[in-house]
Amino acid sequence: METVTTSDFYEASYYILNECSIETIQCTKVNGKVSCHFTFEGENLGPLQVAYFRGNAEVNLLQFRRAYGQINSYAYEAKKKQKKEERREEIEGEESSFSEGGEV
């Protein structure tokens, strides 16, 4: 099995339509904004990626639109989870600082 990582929602949608599976979704802050990176696993990912970047990718437009909505939904949930985790860490850091006698 091959793997590919992308932050391009169109590319991610193309992989979904070609029966590749999402292995991970990672969110990172880039220039103050949260960016999602999807890692896919599947057969023939190399040729699919080449076809996509050469402009030779063909899809059913309705299915692509649905896959794109699915990718957006996954990204929204991952970003929401990331923000929740950041807030939790921030609160724990404040509590730690307070219990050590530091200023909050």
N, CA, C and O atoms as a printed pandas DataFrame, in Angstrom:
     atom_number atom_name residue_name chain_id  residue_number  x_coord  y_coord  z_coord
0              1         N          MET        A               1    0.842   -1.187    0.000
1              2        CA          MET        A               1    0.000    0.000    0.000
2              3         C          MET        A               1    0.886    1.249    0.000
3              4         O          MET        A               1    1.901    1.318    0.693
4              5         N          GLU        A               2    0.474    2.209   -0.783
5              6        CA          GLU        A               2    1.186    3.473   -0.854
6              7         C          GLU        A               2    0.480    4.500    0.024
7              8         O          GLU        A               2   -0.704    4.351    0.326
8              9         N          THR        A               3    1.207    5.551    0.440
9             10        CA          THR        A               3    0.596    6.642    1.188
10            11         C          THR        A               3    0.965    7.981    0.552
11            12         O          THR        A               3    2.039    8.145   -0.027
12            13         N          VAL        A               4    0.044    8.923    0.679
13            14        CA          VAL        A               4    0.231   10.284    0.186
14            15         C          VAL        A               4   -0.373   11.217    1.218
15            16         O          VAL        A               4   -1.429   10.932    1.782
16            17         N          THR        A               5    0.303   12.341    1.466
17            18        CA          THR        A               5   -0.218   13.361    2.365
18            19         C          THR        A               5   -0.483   14.629    1.572
19            20         O          THR        A               5    0.335   15.043    0.750
20            21         N          THR        A               6   -1.636   15.245    1.826
21            22        CA          THR        A               6   -2.002   16.471    1.117
22            23         C          THR        A               6   -2.838   17.377    2.005
23            24         O          THR        A               6   -3.524   16.918    2.919
24            25         N          SER        A               7   -2.770   18.663    1.722
25            26        CA          SER        A               7   -3.664   19.620    2.375
26            27         C          SER        A               7   -4.634   20.213    1.346
27            28         O          SER        A               7   -5.423   21.101    1.667
28            29         N          ASP        A               8   -4.567   19.720    0.126
29            30        CA          ASP        A               8   -5.414   20.167   -0.983
30            31         C          ASP        A               8   -6.735   19.391   -0.942
31            32         O          ASP        A               8   -6.749   18.177   -1.147
32            33         N          PHE        A               9   -7.834   20.086   -0.680
33            34        CA          PHE        A               9   -9.132   19.423   -0.545
34            35         C          PHE        A               9   -9.588   18.794   -1.852
35            36         O          PHE        A               9  -10.243   17.752   -1.834
36            37         N          TYR        A              10   -9.256   19.403   -2.985
37            38        CA          TYR        A              10   -9.633   18.822   -4.279
38            39         C          TYR        A              10   -8.883   17.506   -4.505
39            40         O          TYR        A              10   -9.463   16.509   -4.935
40            41         N          GLU        A              11   -7.599   17.526   -4.209
41            42        CA          GLU        A              11   -6.793   16.315   -4.354
42            43         C          GLU        A              11   -7.311   15.227   -3.413
43            44         O          GLU        A              11   -7.425   14.064   -3.799
44            45         N          ALA        A              12   -7.622   15.614   -2.181
45            46        CA          ALA        A              12   -8.147   14.656   -1.202
46            47         C          ALA        A              12   -9.464   14.054   -1.689
47            48         O          ALA        A              12   -9.698   12.855   -1.532
48            49         N          SER        A              13  -10.311   14.875   -2.273
49            50        CA          SER        A              13  -11.591   14.389   -2.796
50            51         C          SER        A              13  -11.373   13.382   -3.917
51            52         O          SER        A              13  -12.075   12.375   -4.010
52            53         N          TYR        A              14  -10.398   13.667   -4.758
53            54        CA          TYR        A              14  -10.060   12.756   -5.861
54            55         C          TYR        A              14   -9.629   11.386   -5.326
55            56         O          TYR        A              14  -10.028   10.354   -5.866
56            57         N          TYR        A              15   -8.815   11.378   -4.264
57            58        CA          TYR        A              15   -8.377   10.102   -3.685
58            59         C          TYR        A              15   -9.552    9.338   -3.076
59            60         O          TYR        A              15   -9.643    8.117   -3.204
60            61         N          ILE        A              16  -10.450   10.071   -2.412
61            62        CA          ILE        A              16  -11.643    9.429   -1.832
62            63         C          ILE        A              16  -12.438    8.722   -2.933
63            64         O          ILE        A              16  -12.875    7.584   -2.761
64            65         N          LEU        A              17  -12.620    9.404   -4.059
65            66        CA          LEU        A              17  -13.394    8.832   -5.163
66            67         C          LEU        A              17  -12.708    7.624   -5.791
67            68         O          LEU        A              17  -13.363    6.810   -6.443
68            69         N          ASN        A              18  -11.406    7.502   -5.603
69            70        CA          ASN        A              18  -10.667    6.382   -6.167
70            71         C          ASN        A              18  -10.359    5.326   -5.110
71            72         O          ASN        A              18   -9.370    4.597   -5.189
72            73         N          GLU        A              19  -11.252    5.274   -4.112
73            74        CA          GLU        A              19  -11.250    4.216   -3.094
74            75         C          GLU        A              19  -10.008    4.172   -2.224
75            76         O          GLU        A              19   -9.618    3.105   -1.749
76            77         N          CYS        A              20   -9.385    5.319   -2.011
77            78        CA          CYS        A              20   -8.282    5.402   -1.058
78            79         C          CYS        A              20   -8.888    5.743    0.301
79            80         O          CYS        A              20   -9.942    6.374    0.383
80            81         N          SER        A              21   -8.216    5.322    1.354
81            82        CA          SER        A              21   -8.761    5.573    2.685
82            83         C          SER        A              21   -7.906    6.596    3.424
83            84         O          SER        A              21   -6.689    6.657    3.255
84            85         N          ILE        A              22   -8.573    7.392    4.241
85            86        CA          ILE        A              22   -7.880    8.381    5.062
86            87         C          ILE        A              22   -7.288    7.645    6.260
87            88         O          ILE        A              22   -8.003    7.011    7.035
88            89         N          GLU        A              23   -5.984    7.744    6.391
89            90        CA          GLU        A              23   -5.308    7.118    7.529
90            91         C          GLU        A              23   -5.241    8.075    8.707
91            92         O          GLU        A              23   -5.515    7.683    9.842
92            93         N          THR        A              24   -4.875    9.337    8.449
93            94        CA          THR        A              24   -4.800   10.331    9.513
94            95         C          THR        A              24   -5.218   11.697    8.981
95            96         O          THR        A              24   -5.133   11.980    7.786
96            97         N          ILE        A              25   -5.666   12.520    9.902
97            98        CA          ILE        A              25   -5.909   13.932    9.627
98            99         C          ILE        A              25   -5.181   14.683   10.728
99           100         O          ILE        A              25   -5.489   14.524   11.909
100          101         N          GLN        A              26   -4.216   15.501   10.338
101          102        CA          GLN        A              26   -3.447   16.270   11.311
102          103         C          GLN        A              26   -3.643   17.751   11.048
103          104         O          GLN        A              26   -3.610   18.203    9.903
104          105         N          CYS        A              27   -3.846   18.495   12.115
105          106        CA          CYS        A              27   -3.999   19.941   12.007
106          107         C          CYS        A              27   -2.786   20.621   12.627
107          108         O          CYS        A              27   -2.314   20.235   13.696
108          109         N          THR        A              28   -2.294   21.635   11.935
109          110        CA          THR        A              28   -1.175   22.425   12.439
110          111         C          THR        A              28   -1.455   23.890   12.179
111          112         O          THR        A              28   -2.180   24.241   11.248
112          113         N          LYS        A              29   -0.872   24.743   13.010
113          114        CA          LYS        A              29   -1.021   26.180   12.793
114          115         C          LYS        A              29    0.022   26.635   11.789
115          116         O          LYS        A              29    1.209   26.336   11.924
116          117         N          VAL        A              30   -0.440   27.367   10.774
117          118        CA          VAL        A              30    0.429   27.933    9.754
118          119         C          VAL        A              30    0.033   29.393    9.594
119          120         O          VAL        A              30   -1.084   29.703    9.181
120          121         N          ASN        A              31    0.958   30.284    9.926
121          122        CA          ASN        A              31    0.688   31.726    9.843
122          123         C          ASN        A              31   -0.584   32.127   10.595
123          124         O          ASN        A              31   -1.380   32.932   10.110
124          125         N          GLY        A              32   -0.757   31.556   11.777
125          126        CA          GLY        A              32   -1.899   31.902   12.610
126          127         C          GLY        A              32   -3.199   31.198   12.263
127          128         O          GLY        A              32   -4.200   31.372   12.958
128          129         N          LYS        A              33   -3.199   30.403   11.197
129          130        CA          LYS        A              33   -4.407   29.669   10.808
130          131         C          LYS        A              33   -4.151   28.174   10.931
131          132         O          LYS        A              33   -3.014   27.711   10.831
132          133         N          VAL        A              34   -5.224   27.432   11.149
133          134        CA          VAL        A              34   -5.106   25.980   11.269
134          135         C          VAL        A              34   -5.231   25.356    9.881
135          136         O          VAL        A              34   -6.178   25.627    9.142
136          137         N          SER        A              35   -4.252   24.516    9.546
137          138        CA          SER        A              35   -4.231   23.816    8.262
138          139         C          SER        A              35   -4.351   22.317    8.517
139          140         O          SER        A              35   -3.715   21.781    9.425
140          141         N          CYS        A              36   -5.168   21.647    7.713
141          142        CA          CYS        A              36   -5.355   20.201    7.863
142          143         C          CYS        A              36   -4.584   19.457    6.778
143          144         O          CYS        A              36   -4.586   19.849    5.612
144          145         N          HIS        A              37   -3.931   18.384    7.184
145          146        CA          HIS        A              37   -3.193   17.521    6.267
146          147         C          HIS        A              37   -3.786   16.122    6.355
147          148         O          HIS        A              37   -3.854   15.521    7.428
148          149         N          PHE        A              38   -4.211   15.623    5.209
149          150        CA          PHE        A              38   -4.810   14.295    5.119
150          151         C          PHE        A              38   -3.759   13.320    4.613
151          152         O          PHE        A              38   -3.082   13.590    3.621
152          153         N          THR        A              39   -3.622   12.188    5.292
153          154        CA          THR        A              39   -2.750   11.122    4.809
154          155         C          THR        A              39   -3.646    9.995    4.321
155          156         O          THR        A              39   -4.489    9.482    5.057
156          157         N          PHE        A              40   -3.442    9.621    3.058
157          158        CA          PHE        A              40   -4.241    8.575    2.421
158          159         C          PHE        A              40   -3.404    7.333    2.206
159          160         O          PHE        A              40   -2.185    7.391    2.046
160          161         N          GLU        A              41   -4.101    6.202    2.207
161          162        CA          GLU        A              41   -3.468    4.927    1.901
162          163         C          GLU        A              41   -4.331    4.252    0.835
163          164         O          GLU        A              41   -5.559    4.314    0.884
164          165         N          GLY        A              42   -3.673    3.611   -0.122
165          166        CA          GLY        A              42   -4.434    2.912   -1.145
166          167         C          GLY        A              42   -3.550    2.356   -2.237
167          168         O          GLY        A              42   -2.357    2.647   -2.318
168          169         N          GLU        A              43   -4.170    1.552   -3.068
169          170        CA          GLU        A              43   -3.480    0.988   -4.220
170          171         C          GLU        A              43   -3.357    2.070   -5.293
171          172         O          GLU        A              43   -4.256    2.895   -5.459
172          173         N          ASN        A              44   -2.259    2.061   -6.004
173          174        CA          ASN        A              44   -2.062    2.959   -7.148
174          175         C          ASN        A              44   -2.110    4.442   -6.805
175          176         O          ASN        A              44   -2.478    5.254   -7.654
176          177         N          LEU        A              45   -1.747    4.812   -5.581
177          178        CA          LEU        A              45   -1.748    6.217   -5.216
178          179         C          LEU        A              45   -0.754    7.021   -6.047
179          180         O          LEU        A              45   -1.023    8.170   -6.398
180          181         N          GLY        A              46    0.385    6.426   -6.362
181          182        CA          GLY        A              46    1.382    7.110   -7.188
182          183         C          GLY        A              46    0.814    7.534   -8.534
183          184         O          GLY        A              46    0.874    8.714   -8.878
184          185         N          PRO        A              47    0.259    6.592   -9.310
185          186        CA          PRO        A              47   -0.343    6.963  -10.590
186          187         C          PRO        A              47   -1.529    7.930  -10.449
187          188         O          PRO        A              47   -1.729    8.794  -11.304
188          189         N          LEU        A              48   -2.308    7.787   -9.381
189          190        CA          LEU        A              48   -3.418    8.718   -9.158
190          191         C          LEU        A              48   -2.896   10.138   -8.937
191          192         O          LEU        A              48   -3.443   11.106   -9.466
192          193         N          GLN        A              49   -1.825   10.240   -8.143
193          194        CA          GLN        A              49   -1.244   11.551   -7.867
194          195         C          GLN        A              49   -0.678   12.174   -9.145
195          196         O          GLN        A              49   -0.855   13.367   -9.388
196          197         N          VAL        A              50   -0.004   11.372   -9.950
197          198        CA          VAL        A              50    0.543   11.858  -11.220
198          199         C          VAL        A              50   -0.587   12.341  -12.129
199          200         O          VAL        A              50   -0.484   13.413  -12.726
200          201         N          ALA        A              51   -1.655   11.566  -12.239
201          202        CA          ALA        A              51   -2.802   11.950  -13.071
202          203         C          ALA        A              51   -3.405   13.266  -12.576
203          204         O          ALA        A              51   -3.756   14.132  -13.377
204          205         N          TYR        A              52   -3.522   13.411  -11.270
205          206        CA          TYR        A              52   -4.095   14.629  -10.698
206          207         C          TYR        A              52   -3.244   15.849  -11.061
207          208         O          TYR        A              52   -3.768   16.852  -11.543
208          209         N          PHE        A              53   -1.944   15.761  -10.830
209          210        CA          PHE        A              53   -1.079   16.919  -11.062
210          211         C          PHE        A              53   -0.825   17.200  -12.548
211          212         O          PHE        A              53   -0.425   18.309  -12.905
212          213         N          ARG        A              54   -1.046   16.236  -13.389
213          214        CA          ARG        A              54   -0.923   16.471  -14.835
214          215         C          ARG        A              54   -2.230   17.002  -15.432
215          216         O          ARG        A              54   -2.286   17.362  -16.608
216          217         N          GLY        A              55   -3.263   17.046  -14.617
217          218        CA          GLY        A              55   -4.553   17.532  -15.103
218          219         C          GLY        A              55   -5.344   16.486  -15.853
219          220         O          GLY        A              55   -6.249   16.815  -16.620
220          221         N          ASN        A              56   -5.005   15.222  -15.635
221          222        CA          ASN        A              56   -5.673   14.123  -16.327
222          223         C          ASN        A              56   -6.679   13.386  -15.439
223          224         O          ASN        A              56   -7.183   12.329  -15.819
224          225         N          ALA        A              57   -6.969   13.935  -14.273
225          226        CA          ALA        A              57   -7.914   13.284  -13.364
226          227         C          ALA        A              57   -9.331   13.450  -13.889
227          228         O          ALA        A              57   -9.754   14.563  -14.204
228          229         N          GLU        A              58  -10.059   12.360  -13.982
229          230        CA          GLU        A              58  -11.454   12.411  -14.420
230          231         C          GLU        A              58  -12.333   11.856  -13.313
231          232         O          GLU        A              58  -12.047   10.813  -12.724
232          233         N          VAL        A              59  -13.425   12.594  -13.045
233          234        CA          VAL        A              59  -14.349   12.187  -11.988
234          235         C          VAL        A              59  -15.770   12.502  -12.409
235          236         O          VAL        A              59  -16.002   13.315  -13.304
236          237         N          ASN        A              60  -16.707   11.855  -11.761
237          238        CA          ASN        A              60  -18.118   12.198  -11.879
238          239         C          ASN        A              60  -18.317   13.445  -11.013
239          240         O          ASN        A              60  -18.030   13.415   -9.817
240          241         N          LEU        A              61  -18.798   14.526  -11.598
241          242        CA          LEU        A              61  -18.881   15.808  -10.904
242          243         C          LEU        A              61  -19.763   15.759   -9.660
243          244         O          LEU        A              61  -19.406   16.344   -8.638
244          245         N          LEU        A              62  -20.892   15.082   -9.722
245          246        CA          LEU        A              62  -21.773   14.987   -8.560
246          247         C          LEU        A              62  -21.083   14.226   -7.425
247          248         O          LEU        A              62  -21.145   14.647   -6.269
248          249         N          GLN        A              63  -20.435   13.120   -7.747
249          250        CA          GLN        A              63  -19.713   12.353   -6.733
250          251         C          GLN        A              63  -18.557   13.171   -6.158
251          252         O          GLN        A              63  -18.279   13.108   -4.960
252          253         N          PHE        A              64  -17.889   13.937   -7.017
253          254        CA          PHE        A              64  -16.777   14.770   -6.560
254          255         C          PHE        A              64  -17.276   15.839   -5.584
255          256         O          PHE        A              64  -16.652   16.100   -4.555
256          257         N          ARG        A              65  -18.397   16.443   -5.923
257          258        CA          ARG        A              65  -18.986   17.461   -5.051
258          259         C          ARG        A              65  -19.305   16.880   -3.675
259          260         O          ARG        A              65  -19.071   17.522   -2.651
260          261         N          ARG        A              66  -19.833   15.677   -3.662
261          262        CA          ARG        A              66  -20.151   15.014   -2.386
262          263         C          ARG        A              66  -18.883   14.669   -1.600
263          264         O          ARG        A              66  -18.832   14.844   -0.383
264          265         N          ALA        A              67  -17.870   14.181   -2.300
265          266        CA          ALA        A              67  -16.600   13.845   -1.645
266          267         C          ALA        A              67  -15.953   15.100   -1.075
267          268         O          ALA        A              67  -15.381   15.069    0.015
268          269         N          TYR        A              68  -16.043   16.210   -1.815
269          270        CA          TYR        A              68  -15.484   17.479   -1.348
270          271         C          TYR        A              68  -16.197   17.929   -0.069
271          272         O          TYR        A              68  -15.550   18.404    0.864
272          273         N          GLY        A              69  -17.504   17.785   -0.020
273          274        CA          GLY        A              69  -18.257   18.112    1.185
274          275         C          GLY        A              69  -17.844   17.242    2.356
275          276         O          GLY        A              69  -17.766   17.711    3.491
276          277         N          GLN        A              70  -17.579   15.975    2.080
277          278        CA          GLN        A              70  -17.131   15.043    3.116
278          279         C          GLN        A              70  -15.763   15.469    3.658
279          280         O          GLN        A              70  -15.546   15.463    4.870
280          281         N          ILE        A              71  -14.844   15.837    2.764
281          282        CA          ILE        A              71  -13.510   16.291    3.179
282          283         C          ILE        A              71  -13.627   17.558    4.024
283          284         O          ILE        A              71  -12.958   17.687    5.050
284          285         N          ASN        A              72  -14.475   18.493    3.593
285          286        CA          ASN        A              72  -14.690   19.719    4.367
286          287         C          ASN        A              72  -15.205   19.407    5.763
287          288         O          ASN        A              72  -14.779   20.019    6.742
288          289         N          SER        A              73  -16.117   18.461    5.849
289          290        CA          SER        A              73  -16.676   18.066    7.136
290          291         C          SER        A              73  -15.604   17.461    8.043
291          292         O          SER        A              73  -15.529   17.792    9.226
292          293         N          TYR        A              74  -14.784   16.582    7.491
293          294        CA          TYR        A              74  -13.683   15.991    8.269
294          295         C          TYR        A              74  -12.715   17.064    8.752
295          296         O          TYR        A              74  -12.260   17.024    9.895
296          297         N          ALA        A              75  -12.401   18.019    7.887
297          298        CA          ALA        A              75  -11.475   19.096    8.256
298          299         C          ALA        A              75  -12.075   19.964    9.358
299          300         O          ALA        A              75  -11.378   20.337   10.301
300          301         N          TYR        A              76  -13.353   20.285    9.247
301          302        CA          TYR        A              76  -14.030   21.096   10.255
302          303         C          TYR        A              76  -13.966   20.404   11.618
303          304         O          TYR        A              76  -13.641   21.033   12.626
304          305         N          GLU        A              77  -14.276   19.122   11.641
305          306        CA          GLU        A              77  -14.242   18.374   12.908
306          307         C          GLU        A              77  -12.825   18.287   13.469
307          308         O          GLU        A              77  -12.634   18.405   14.680
308          309         N          ALA        A              78  -11.835   18.083   12.607
309          310        CA          ALA        A              78  -10.439   18.006   13.062
310          311         C          ALA        A              78   -9.981   19.344   13.622
311          312         O          ALA        A              78   -9.284   19.384   14.635
312          313         N          LYS        A              79  -10.365   20.441   12.974
313          314        CA          LYS        A              79   -9.991   21.776   13.462
314          315         C          LYS        A              79  -10.662   22.066   14.796
315          316         O          LYS        A              79  -10.047   22.635   15.698
316          317         N          LYS        A              80  -11.924   21.673   14.918
317          318        CA          LYS        A              80  -12.660   21.861   16.166
318          319         C          LYS        A              80  -11.981   21.087   17.304
319          320         O          LYS        A              80  -11.836   21.594   18.416
320          321         N          LYS        A              81  -11.574   19.865   17.007
321          322        CA          LYS        A              81  -10.884   19.032   17.995
322          323         C          LYS        A              81   -9.544   19.660   18.379
323          324         O          LYS        A              81   -9.171   19.671   19.552
324          325         N          GLN        A              82   -8.825   20.182   17.387
325          326        CA          GLN        A              82   -7.529   20.828   17.623
326          327         C          GLN        A              82   -7.688   22.037   18.542
327          328         O          GLN        A              82   -6.913   22.207   19.483
328          329         N          LYS        A              83   -8.685   22.875   18.274
329          330        CA          LYS        A              83   -8.919   24.068   19.092
330          331         C          LYS        A              83   -9.293   23.691   20.517
331          332         O          LYS        A              83   -8.862   24.334   21.474
332          333         N          LYS        A              84  -10.100   22.641   20.648
333          334        CA          LYS        A              84  -10.505   22.166   21.975
334          335         C          LYS        A              84   -9.275   21.685   22.757
335          336         O          LYS        A              84   -9.138   21.965   23.948
336          337         N          GLU        A              85   -8.402   20.974   22.086
337          338        CA          GLU        A              85   -7.173   20.478   22.707
338          339         C          GLU        A              85   -6.263   21.636   23.120
339          340         O          GLU        A              85   -5.674   21.612   24.201
340          341         N          GLU        A              86   -6.152   22.638   22.264
341          342        CA          GLU        A              86   -5.326   23.818   22.584
342          343         C          GLU        A              86   -5.876   24.531   23.823
343          344         O          GLU        A              86   -5.116   24.931   24.705
344          345         N          ARG        A              87   -7.198   24.684   23.880
345          346        CA          ARG        A              87   -7.809   25.335   25.046
346          347         C          ARG        A              87   -7.560   24.532   26.318
347          348         O          ARG        A              87   -7.275   25.099   27.373
348          349         N          ARG        A              88   -7.670   23.204   26.212
349          350        CA          ARG        A              88   -7.438   22.345   27.378
350          351         C          ARG        A              88   -5.999   22.499   27.868
351          352         O          ARG        A              88   -5.760   22.614   29.070
352          353         N          GLU        A              89   -5.039   22.502   26.936
353          354        CA          GLU        A              89   -3.635   22.654   27.307
354          355         C          GLU        A              89   -3.372   24.027   27.915
355          356         O          GLU        A              89   -2.578   24.165   28.846
356          357         N          GLU        A              90   -4.045   25.034   27.381
357          358        CA          GLU        A              90   -3.897   26.392   27.899
358          359         C          GLU        A              90   -4.390   26.465   29.335
359          360         O          GLU        A              90   -3.734   27.058   30.191
360          361         N          ILE        A              91   -5.544   25.863   29.600
361          362        CA          ILE        A              91   -6.117   25.856   30.952
362          363         C          ILE        A              91   -5.224   25.093   31.903
363          364         O          ILE        A              91   -4.991   25.542   33.026
364          365         N          GLU        A              92   -4.713   23.939   31.473
365          366        CA          GLU        A              92   -3.813   23.154   32.324
366          367         C          GLU        A              92   -2.540   23.928   32.633
367          368         O          GLU        A              92   -2.024   23.856   33.748
368          369         N          GLY        A              93   -2.038   24.658   31.663
369          370        CA          GLY        A              93   -0.835   25.471   31.868
370          371         C          GLY        A              93   -1.083   26.581   32.870
371          372         O          GLY        A              93   -0.224   26.873   33.703
372          373         N          GLU        A              94   -2.258   27.205   32.795
373          374        CA          GLU        A              94   -2.604   28.255   33.751
374          375         C          GLU        A              94   -2.756   27.680   35.140
375          376         O          GLU        A              94   -2.300   28.284   36.110
376          377         N          GLU        A              95   -3.395   26.513   35.258
377          378        CA          GLU        A              95   -3.573   25.881   36.561
378          379         C          GLU        A              95   -2.237   25.490   37.148
379          380         O          GLU        A              95   -2.024   25.633   38.352
380          381         N          SER        A              96   -1.332   24.998   36.321
381          382        CA          SER        A              96    0.002   24.608   36.768
382          383         C          SER        A              96    0.763   25.820   37.253
383          384         O          SER        A              96    1.413   25.764   38.297
384          385         N          SER        A              97    0.695   26.913   36.518
385          386        CA          SER        A              97    1.379   28.140   36.874
386          387         C          SER        A              97    0.825   28.690   38.188
387          388         O          SER        A              97    1.584   29.158   39.037
388          389         N          PHE        A              98   -0.488   28.632   38.354
389          390        CA          PHE        A              98   -1.138   29.134   39.551
390          391         C          PHE        A              98   -0.756   28.301   40.766
391          392         O          PHE        A              98   -0.492   28.850   41.836
392          393         N          SER        A              99   -0.722   26.962   40.609
393          394        CA          SER        A              99   -0.402   26.104   41.744
394          395         C          SER        A              99    1.057   26.212   42.160
395          396         O          SER        A              99    1.410   25.857   43.285
396          397         N          GLU        A             100    1.912   26.701   41.258
397          398        CA          GLU        A             100    3.329   26.886   41.569
398          399         C          GLU        A             100    3.606   28.270   42.117
399          400         O          GLU        A             100    4.759   28.620   42.367
400          401         N          GLY        A             101    2.559   29.065   42.307
401          402        CA          GLY        A             101    2.718   30.396   42.880
402          403         C          GLY        A             101    2.999   31.467   41.857
403          404         O          GLY        A             101    3.307   32.602   42.221
404          405         N          GLY        A             102    2.899   31.132   40.578
405          406        CA          GLY        A             102    3.128   32.126   39.525
406          407         C          GLY        A             102    1.891   32.946   39.271
407          408         O          GLY        A             102    0.801   32.635   39.750
408          409         N          GLU        A             103    2.080   33.993   38.512
409          410        CA          GLU        A             103    0.950   34.850   38.158
410          411         C          GLU        A             103    0.163   34.239   37.004
411          412         O          GLU        A             103    0.710   33.547   36.145
412          413         N          VAL        A             104   -1.125   34.515   37.014
413          414        CA          VAL        A             104   -1.994   34.031   35.949
414          415         C          VAL        A             104   -2.317   35.150   35.008
415          416         O          VAL        A             104   -3.043   34.948   34.034
